[in-house]
């Protein structure tokens, strides 16, 4: 599409997703990069990437010119074609994979997607493009490729863009030697390995054998590195080489063969057939005095070399050229999970699976409260599992959740069952009723349900927690409600019945200072550990001065 009018400007998207081979880029009247040029420039417009105000700003200039191409999804109801504005005509329409998955930038996924929508291409009613160009645009929209082909042009803008990437900042594009990028691709039990060589603008690939023994990404990464080392050996140009890999596991697995005074063994290495070839190739380069550098780069972060290596690895997965296929004769374990069949030799994943199956078998013979919870359906155990694995959550909070689920929370009722306390009454309620001078207070047993729902002393903390949950829920709804009305104002409003000051919940320290909870907790500790306190009071511990005198 860029070549239809030799476009030099792009409208729509953000600075991170705009292709780097346009001299100018913007959104409506906003300029993202490039120079201010008074005359209209040939432009590519992503209509779906603009908001309503930016579209209104563009329509006058587009109506007066004819050197532009506009991409959009159908604007009519039920996926019907509707012109974006009056001076447009449709030149192509198809349901191919023309978009990326949502969140691809941080989810490390660069596959293409249709999003169940059609893509349309429009141009000015006064504009004309050759029929060959229109057919090429139509074929590109109908393409069913899983990934796009990365652009690796030699224009000045593209070279400037590559200089700002991770490899460019390291000066790799100016390295006086050979630069290889390696990658792997695993899908449906088939492993592919591939590499790309920068100076020759080509690469190689193969399919890895022993897929029936498991689909391991590190094995495929080792295979890609070995292919690149073999290619460097065949060239016989005796130049230094840099290898770029997005896998830290590959670098860690080869670390113990680097350096002097080490004599590691290949025994126990699951990929010994590939690692032996890699070590032999590296030894030959060392004997010849050739520099070999391995560098870890981030995956799917706009690095062109990593993308090109990924395409070669994808081609290797479909290749009939198979390497390293000799079986190890290890026992193979298989299981089905979420309608998918997995198989692998003994490894931590298989051990965890066996432990899980044994636990479920033993769970059937148990009748306790914890066993009933684990066997009862619809208790959000999947969400509780994600919460327990979330390392950003304070470990004390995760421990408290597990204690509540397993009926081990250290309330007075539970401590009495364990023989630590003799009284089950809530100490906070007793203090509260005494201060309020209530002569006949109700009996209050300090249990988990009492703490969470009924204790009058914890009334304000419960309100604060509920307000926090409500604010987070309303914030999420408001963030997702981006519809605008005819006046380009938000269509949905979320009024609050209280002022922000009245709606603010109490903090933890304010609650503690108000009800003197800290002193109460110390009193509880004195009751639980009387022996330790008694020993501590009757014991004289050595100080720094006494230790100095004795010395």
N, C-alpha and C positions, 0 to 999 in steps of 0.2 A: 504493500500500500504506500510505503514511503516513496517508492519510485514512480508512482502514477503521476504525481505533479512535482517530483523532486522536492518533497516536503522538507522544510527546515524548522518547523515549529510544531509543538505538541501541546494540546489542551486537555486537561483532566488528570485524575490520579494525584499522587503525592510525589514529593521529591525522591522517595525511596523506590518507587515502582515505575517511574517514567524511564523509558529506554534512553541510554546515554548517547545515542547517535543523532540527537536533534540539537541544533545550535541554540534554540530558544524553547522554553517551556513555561507554562503558566496555568492558572485557573481563573477563568473570567478575565477581570482586569488586573488580577494579581500576577506579578512576574516572579517565577521561581528561579530561573537562571537565564542568561542571555542578555542581549542589548535591546534597548528601546529603538525600534525601527518604525518610522511613520508609515511607510508603504505596506500594504497587506502582504503577508508572507504565505507561501504554500503550507497548509496546516493539516494535521491529523487530529481529529477531535474524538475523545472518548466521552460521549454524551452521558453515559450512565455514571461517570465519575464526577459529575458536576452537580451542585445543588441548584435549586430553582432560581436563586438570585444570580448565580454565575451564568446560567443559561440565558436569562433575560439580558445580561450584559453582552453576551456574544451574538445574539440574534441580529441586531442591526448591522454589524460588520459582516456577518456571514451572508446576509441578504444582499449586500452590495458587492460581493465578490463571488468568484466561481472556482477558485483554485484550492479546494479543500475536500476532504473525505471525512464522513462522520460515521462512527460506530455506535450502536445502541442495541438494547433489547427491545422487543415489541412494546410499544407504548399504548396500544389499544387493549380493550378488555378481551379476556379469553385468548391471549397470545395472538391477537389480530394485528395486522400491519396498520400503523397510523403515522403519518409524516410528523417529524419533530416540529416543523413549522412550514409555512406555505411554500417557500422557494426551495424545496427538496424533491428529489426523485430517487427511487429505490433501484440499486444496481446489483445487489446480491443479498441472499437470505439462506441460512442453513442452520442445522441443529448440531454441528460438530463441536468438538472440545476446544473452545476458544477462551476459556477462563481458567484461573487458578483456584485451588481449594481455599476456602475461607481460613484465614490464620496461617497460611503457608509459610510466612516469613519466620515465625517463632516456633512452628511445629515441625520444621525441617522437612517439608513436603513440597516438592516442585512438580508434582503431577498435574496434568491438565484436567479440567472438569467441564461439564455442560451446565450444571446447576438446573437441569430440566427446563432450560430456557433457550430460545432461538436468538441468534445474532444476526443483525441487519446492518448493511452498509448503504449509506446514502451519499449523494453528491448534489451539487447545485443544479437547478433546472437549466442553467445556461452553460454548465460545464460539460466537457466531452472527454472521454478516455478511450483508448483503443480497445477493440473487442478482445484482443489477446490478453490485455491487462485485466479486463472484467472477468474473463474466464479463469485467470490465475487467482483472482480474489475469491471467486466462488469455490474453486477447488481447495483453497486453503481453509475456508470456513467448513467445508465438508470433511476435512481430514479427521481421522479417528486416532491420531497418534496419542500415546499416553504422556509424552513429554515433548516440549518444543526444542528446536535446535538453537543452542546459544549463539549469540552474535559475537564474532571475534574479528571485526573489521580493523582496518588500518587507518581510519580517519583520525584527525587530530583529537576530536572530542572523545572518541573511544579510547585512545591512548591515554588521555588525561584521566578518564574514568578508571582505567585499569591501574594507573599509578596511585590511585587513592584506595585501592582494595588492600587486603591483608598482604597478599603476595607483592603487590606494587610497593607498599611501604617498606617491605624488607629488601627492595631492590632486586627481586628475583628476575624481573623482565629484562634487566640489564646484566644478568649474570654471564660471565664469559665461559660458558660451558653448556651442557645439556640440562634441560629442565623437564622432569617427568612428573605428571600428576597421576595418582593411582586411586582406584575406587572399586567397590564391590556392589553387587545387586543380588538380593535374595528374594525369592518369591515362589510360593507353593512348593517348597522343598527343593528348588533348583537354584544353584549358586553360580553366578557369573562374575568374572574378574576382568578388568580392563585398565589400560593406561593410555595417556596422551602425551606426546612429545611436542614441546613448544616450537623448537626451531624448524622441525619438518612438517608441522601442522597435520600430523597423522598419529595413529596409535595402533593398538592391538588388543585382542581379547581372547578368551576361551571360557569353556564351561568346566567347572570343577566336579570331579567325581565324588563318590562316597556320600551323595546326598541322602541315601537311605539310612545313614548312621546319624543324621541330624543336620540341621541347617544352621551353621555357625558363621557369624559375620567375620570373626577374626580369621577363620580359615580362608575365606574369600579375600580378605585384605592381604594376607600373606601370599596368596596366589598372584594377586595383582602386582605386588612388589617384586616377586620372582620373575614374572613376565617382563617387567621393566628392566631389571638387572640383566636378563638374558638378551634383551634388545640392545642394551648398552655394550655388552660383550661382543655382539655380532658386528657392530659398527667399526670396532678396532680403530677409533679415532683418538684414543688415549687423552681424553679431556675430563675435567672434573664434572661431577654429576650431582644434581639436587633432586631429591624425591619428595613430593608433597603428598601427604596423606591426611585424611580427616578422621583417622582412627587412632585414639590414644592406646587402645589395647595392643595394636600391632607394635607400637614403639616400646611398650612395656615388656611384651613377650620376647623381644629381641635384645633387651637391655643387658641381660646377663652374659651375652657373648661379646660385649664391648669392653675394652680395657685390658690391661696386662695383669698377669698373675691369677687369672681365673681359669678354671677347668670345669665348666658345667657339663652336665650329661644330658643327652637327648632322651633318656629314659623317662617315661611318664608324660612326655609332651604329646598331646593329642594330634598335633599336625607335624609330626616328625618328618614325614616324607617331603613336605615343602620347606620346613625350616632347615633341613640338611642341605638342600640345594641353595638356599639363600646364604647360609654361612660359607659354603664353598665359593660362591660367586664373590662375596665380600672379601674372602681371604685372597683370592686371585687379584682383586683390585688393590688390596693393601700391599701385596708383594710387588706390584708394578708401580707403587707410589702414587696412585690416583686418589684424589679427594672424593669422598662419598658422604653426602649430608642428607639426613632425613629430618623433615620439618612437619610438625603438626599444624594444620590449618582448620578453621571452623567450617562446619558442614553447611551447605546451602545458605550462604550469606552473601550471595552476589559475586562469588569468585568464579571467573570464567574457566579457569583451568580445572577446578573441581567439577564444574558442570559438564565439561567435555569428557573428562574421565568417567563420569557417571553414565553418559550416553554410551561410551564404549563398553562399560560393564553390563549395561542393559542389553546390548547386542551380544555380548558373550553368553548371557543366560540363555539365549535362543540359538547359540552356535552348536554345530555338530562336532566341533573340535573339543574333545574332552581330555583333561589332564588330571594326574594324581587320583586315579580311580581304583588303586589297589586296596581291597578291604583290609581291615585290621583284625577281623574275626572276634571282635568284642561282642558281648551280648547286647542286643538291641531291645529297648523297652518302648512300648507304644501305648498311647492312651488317647481318648477323645474328650475334647473340651470345647463347649459352645459349637457343637456340630463340626468341629475341625479335628482331624486326626494328626497327632504329633508322634514322633519317634526319635529316640536319641539313645546313645550309650549312657552308662552311669555318669552322672554329673550332679552338681548341686540342685538343678531343677528337678531331676528325677528323684533325688532323695527327698526333696520337699514334697513332691507329689506322693511318694510312698508314705511319708509321715502323715500327710493329710488323710489318705485313705485309711490308714490304721486308726487315726483319731476318730474318724466317722464310724468305723466298725465298733470301737470301744464306746462311743457315745450312745449307741443303741442300747447298751446294757445299763446305762446310768439313768437315775430317776430324780436327781437333784434339781434345784432351781436353775442353775447354770445350764445344765443339759436341756431342760425344757425351753429355755430361751434360745439356745442354739438350734434346736430342732423345730421351733415354731416358725411358721412362714410369715412374711410381710412384717419384719421388724427392722428394716433398713440396715441390715448387717453389711451390705455393700458400702453404704455411706460411712458406717462406723469403721469399717476397714480402711477406707481412704483417709478418714480423720486420724486414725492411729498411725498411718504411714507418713502423714504430712509432717516433715521435720521442722516446718516453720511454726508449728504449734508448740507451746511450752510443754516440756515433758511432764511437769506436774499435772497439767490439765489432762493429758492423755492417760496418765496413771489414775486420776480420779474417775475418768469414764470407765476404765476397765474395772476399777473397784466397785463402782455402782452396778455394772452389768453382772459381776460375779458375786454380788452380795458380800463384799469384803470392805465396804466403806467404813472407816473407823468412827462411827457414831456411837452414842452411849449404849444403844440397844445391841449393837454388834460387839462392843467391848465387854458387855456383860455376858454374852454367849461365850466369849473366849476366856471368861474368868478374870478379867482385868479390873472391872468396875462392879460395884454392888448395886448402884442406883441407875435407873434408866431415864430419869426425868431430865428435861432440857434445862440446863443451867441458865441459859439466856432468858428463857421464859420466867423462871423463878425470880431473877433479878428484875425483870420488867414488871411483873405483877407486884413485887414488893415496892418498887418506886411509885407505881400507880395506886398503891394502897388498896388493892383488890383483895377482899377478905376470903372469898371462896373461888380461887382460881381453878380453871379446868385442869384435869390431869393431862400433861403433855409429855409423851414419850419421844425422846430424841432419836428419830429414825430418818432415813434418807427422804421419805415422803414429807415428813414434818419440816425438815430443813428447807426443802424446795418449795413447799406450797402453803404451810400453815403457821410457821413460827412468826409471831407479831414483830419480833425484833428485826427480822430480815425482810420486812415489808418493803422498805425503800430499795434494798438491793434487787429484789425481784422486779420492782417497777423499772429500775435502771436497765436491767437485762432485757425486759420486754420492750422498752423504748429503743434500745440498741438494735434488737432484731427488727423492729418495725422500720426504723430509719434505714437500715441496710436493705430491707425489702423494697421500700419506696424508692430508694436511690437506684436500685437495679431496674425497677419498672420505668422510672423516669429516663434513665440512660438509654433504654431500648425503645422508648416512644419518641421517635424523631419525625413523625408526620407533621406537615405544615398545612395551614389553611390557605385560603385564597390571598390573604394579605401577607403571606410568607412569615407568619408567626406560629409558634408551637400550637398544635391542635389540642394537646392534652396538658392540663394543669393539675398540680398536686398541692392543694391548699392544706395548711396545717391549722389545727384548732388551737394550738398553744404557741406562745412565743418561743424563740430558741432558748431563752433563759429559763422559762418555766418547763420546757421540754427536756432540758439537759438532765442526764442521770447523775446520781452521786458517784464519785469515784471511790475506789477501794479504801484509800487512806482516810477519806472523810468519814466513811462508814465506821472504820475501826476507831477513829478518834472520838466519834460521837458516842458509841456504846462501849468504849473501853474493851474491845474484843481481844486486844493483845494481852491485857492482864488476865482475862478469863481463860485464854488458851494456856497461859503459864500456870494458872491454878490447876487446869486439867492435867498438865504434864506432871505437876507435883503429886497428883493423886495416882497417876499411872506408874510413876517411877519413884516411889518413896524410898526404896532401899538405896538407890544411887544417890539421892539427895542427902540421905542420912550419912552415907559414907563420905560424901564430898564435904559436909559440914564438920565432920570430926577428923578430917585429914589435913595435915599441913603440907602443902606442895612446895617443892624447892623453888626459890626465886633466882634471878640472875646474880644477885649479890652473894647469896649463900653458896651457889655453885663456884663463884670466883674465889671465895675464901677457902673452900675445900680444895680447890685446885692449887 
